[in-house]
Amino acid sequence: MRFPIPNVRVVVTEKHISVLVVDDESAIREMIRFALGKSDMTVHCAASAKEALEKITEQTPDIILLDWMMPNMSGPELTRRLRKDSVTKHIPIIMLTARVSEDDKVTGLNAGADDYIVKPFSPRELVARINAVLRRSEPGGADGKVSAGSISMDTVSRQVFLHDKPTHIGPTEYRLLEFFMTHENRAFSRSQLLDHVWGTNVFLEERTVDVHIRRLRKILEKAKLDHYIQTVRSHGYRFVATPA
């Protein structure tokens, strides 16, 4: 007899970096999975561009490690495709390749890759490159400043300003607002918000999102900015500070 699985999420306090490895060589995939796993990163693998696109649709990774030479669609081709899609265009990409010429490197970077590492490489170098690329791609850039409409945020000091006035905000509402501000004009389901804000290894009921949305709206309401968070019927929520 089968019992239904309840829609609940078990809380895990630490969010790991989620890495998608796209390489048609199983030995390379397993080597990277093992090396990054030792660095507490969550690794998912795909053997082709098609499989990679399917996995990205299921769960957006924090970073993609992408082989240059693959059947049907090359690494640069897949990179160009990801950069044209509003959902995937901001995902950091490191190209993995045996090609060493400057022209090849330029091709990969021009396609939209954030970095380039030549095979064979050491696990230590790979982890360092991943951390460096993720630091560069943090919201707000080097100075940590993020703004949307009449809201601004300093991700270094973790302060929020409404109409330039500092505002107290809880840690969960802060993470939710930061995600919204860096993903304006896009609708997200409750499940997607749980994955992006709470983490893919965290298991909670979807109504948890509604509770924190209400708290965040209450904070924004004091500055008459609660209309920035829009409810998308039968789907989830959208943040609109600057209409597209």
Buried (B, 14 or more C-beta within 10 A) or exposed (E): EEEEEEEEBEEEEEBBBBBBBBBBBEEBBBBBBEBBEEBEBBBBBBBBBBBBBEBBEEEBBBBBBBBBEBEEBBBBEBBBBBBEEEEBEEBBBBBBBEBEEEEBBEBBBEBBBBBBBBBEEEBEEBBEBBBBBBEEBEBBEEEBEBBBBBBBBBBEEEBBBBEEEEBEBEEBBBBBBBBBBBBBBBBBBBEBBBBBBBBBBBBBBBEBBBEBBEBBBEBBEEBEBBEBBEEEEEEBBBBBBEEE
